Amino acid sequence: MAAKFQDDRETDLFGNPVRANTGARGRPSLQIDPTDRDMVEAALARGWGNQRIAATLGISLPSLKRYFRATLQKRDIMRDRLELAANARLIRAAIVEGNMTAMKQLRDLIDRDGLTRQKVVLEAQQQEAQAAGIGMGKKEAAQRAAEEAASSGGWDDLLGPNRVN
């Protein structure tokens, strides 16, 4: 007569909770906890592919697609959401907690965003000016004329094959 041992563990070797066997046939359904969701969101923010995420979580690709479908559909905005959450935490640390390092980082972040915005506005203005045919400065016009002349091949008749140094 073989002795039956009662398995009283609450977690497996990896720290995942062990569900009690209900006597139903087949594999039990996947139990998703908030840590798994956070890991998937972090992986999407880092730009990982579905196969790599599934392998890291230790689940199959179809299980990943089934249980995390809503999260996977937000792939494009995950990086922005992560950056936004980090910025919110930085602002909270700077203003509420009075953290001076966070205050300096916040100032740098604001300056960088301002420069990025100015660059976008300047590029848009330049494209509008070029599309409208608005004149450019003398130096820029001379530079463009020289580039066009060099690329058009109009120098061959002046230099010829015997005049090259």
C-alpha positions as CSV (number, residue, x, y, z in Angstrom):
1,M,0.0,0.0,0.0
2,A,1.5,3.3,-1.1
3,A,1.3,6.2,1.2
4,K,-0.2,9.4,-0.1
5,F,1.5,12.6,0.9
6,Q,-0.5,15.8,1.3
7,D,1.1,18.7,-0.5
8,D,0.6,21.7,1.8
9,R,2.7,24.2,-0.1
10,E,1.1,27.5,-0.8
11,T,3.7,28.5,-3.5
12,D,5.8,26.6,-6.0
13,L,9.6,26.8,-6.4
14,F,9.3,30.1,-8.3
15,G,7.0,31.7,-5.7
16,N,3.8,31.4,-7.7
17,P,0.7,30.4,-5.8
18,V,-0.3,26.8,-6.1
19,R,-4.0,26.2,-6.7
20,A,-5.8,23.4,-5.0
21,N,-6.7,20.6,-7.4
22,T,-10.5,20.8,-7.9
23,G,-10.6,17.4,-9.5
24,A,-11.5,18.8,-12.9
25,R,-9.8,17.3,-16.0
26,G,-7.2,19.2,-18.0
27,R,-4.8,21.9,-17.2
28,P,-6.1,24.6,-14.8
29,S,-6.6,28.1,-16.4
30,L,-3.8,30.6,-16.1
31,Q,-4.0,32.8,-13.0
32,I,-2.9,36.3,-13.7
33,D,-1.8,38.6,-10.9
34,P,-1.0,42.3,-11.0
35,T,2.8,41.5,-11.1
36,D,2.3,39.7,-14.4
37,R,0.4,42.6,-15.8
38,D,3.1,45.0,-14.7
39,M,5.8,42.8,-16.3
40,V,3.9,42.7,-19.6
41,E,3.4,46.5,-19.6
42,A,7.1,47.1,-18.7
43,A,8.2,44.7,-21.5
44,L,5.9,46.5,-24.0
45,A,7.3,49.8,-22.9
46,R,10.8,48.5,-23.6
47,G,9.8,47.4,-27.1
48,W,9.9,43.6,-26.5
49,G,8.1,41.3,-28.9
50,N,5.3,38.9,-28.0
51,Q,7.5,35.8,-28.2
52,R,10.1,37.2,-25.8
53,I,7.4,38.4,-23.3
54,A,5.7,34.9,-23.3
55,A,9.1,33.2,-22.8
56,T,9.9,35.5,-20.0
57,L,6.6,34.9,-18.2
58,G,6.9,31.1,-18.9
59,I,3.6,30.9,-20.8
60,S,2.8,30.1,-24.4
61,L,2.3,32.7,-27.1
62,P,-1.5,31.8,-27.4
63,S,-1.9,32.2,-23.6
64,L,-0.2,35.6,-23.7
65,K,-2.5,36.7,-26.5
66,R,-5.6,35.4,-24.8
67,Y,-5.0,36.7,-21.3
68,F,-3.2,40.0,-22.1
69,R,-5.1,41.0,-25.3
70,A,-6.2,44.4,-24.0
71,T,-2.7,45.2,-22.8
72,L,-1.0,44.1,-26.0
73,Q,-3.4,46.3,-28.0
74,K,-1.9,49.3,-26.2
75,R,1.6,48.5,-27.4
76,D,2.1,51.8,-29.1
77,I,1.3,54.0,-26.1
78,M,3.1,52.0,-23.4
79,R,6.4,53.9,-23.8
80,D,4.5,57.2,-23.4
81,R,2.6,55.9,-20.4
82,L,5.8,54.8,-18.7
83,E,7.4,58.1,-19.4
84,L,4.3,59.9,-18.1
85,A,4.3,57.9,-14.9
86,A,8.0,58.6,-14.3
87,N,7.4,62.3,-14.9
88,A,4.5,62.3,-12.5
89,R,6.6,60.7,-9.8
90,L,9.4,63.1,-10.4
91,I,7.0,66.1,-10.1
92,R,5.6,64.6,-6.9
93,A,9.1,64.2,-5.4
94,A,10.1,67.7,-6.4
95,I,7.1,69.6,-5.3
96,V,5.5,67.6,-2.5
97,E,8.6,66.1,-0.9
98,G,10.9,69.0,-1.6
99,N,13.6,66.8,-3.2
100,M,16.2,69.1,-4.7
101,T,17.7,66.5,-7.0
102,A,14.2,65.8,-8.4
103,M,13.7,69.6,-8.7
104,K,16.9,69.9,-10.8
105,Q,15.8,67.0,-13.0
106,L,12.4,68.5,-13.4
107,R,14.0,71.8,-14.5
108,D,16.2,70.0,-17.0
109,L,13.1,68.1,-18.3
110,I,11.1,71.3,-18.8
111,D,14.1,72.9,-20.6
112,R,14.5,69.9,-22.9
113,D,10.8,69.8,-23.7
114,G,10.9,73.5,-24.5
115,L,13.8,73.1,-26.9
116,T,12.1,70.2,-28.6
117,R,9.0,72.2,-29.0
118,Q,11.0,75.2,-30.4
119,K,12.8,72.9,-32.9
120,V,9.4,71.5,-34.2
121,V,8.0,75.0,-34.6
122,L,11.2,76.2,-36.4
123,E,11.2,73.2,-38.8
124,A,7.5,73.8,-39.6
125,Q,8.2,77.5,-40.3
126,Q,11.1,76.5,-42.6
127,Q,9.0,74.1,-44.5
128,E,6.3,76.7,-45.0
129,A,8.8,79.2,-46.2
130,Q,10.3,76.7,-48.7
131,A,6.8,75.7,-49.9
132,A,5.8,79.4,-50.4
133,G,9.0,80.2,-52.2
134,I,10.0,82.9,-49.8
135,G,13.6,84.1,-50.5
136,M,16.6,82.9,-48.5
137,G,19.7,84.8,-47.4
138,K,22.5,85.6,-49.8
139,K,24.9,83.0,-48.3
140,E,22.4,80.2,-48.4
141,A,21.4,81.1,-52.0
142,A,25.1,81.1,-53.1
143,Q,25.6,77.8,-51.3
144,R,22.6,76.1,-53.0
145,A,23.7,77.5,-56.4
146,A,27.1,76.1,-56.0
147,E,25.7,72.7,-55.0
148,E,23.4,72.7,-58.0
149,A,26.2,73.6,-60.4
150,A,28.5,70.9,-59.0
151,S,25.8,68.2,-59.2
152,S,24.6,69.2,-62.7
153,G,27.9,68.4,-64.4
154,G,28.2,71.9,-66.0
155,W,31.9,72.1,-65.2
156,D,33.2,69.5,-67.7
157,D,33.3,71.9,-70.7
158,L,35.3,74.5,-68.7
159,L,37.8,72.1,-67.2
160,G,38.1,69.5,-69.9
161,P,40.2,66.3,-69.6
162,N,43.6,68.1,-70.0
163,R,43.0,70.9,-67.5
164,V,42.6,68.8,-64.3
165,N,45.6,69.3,-62.0
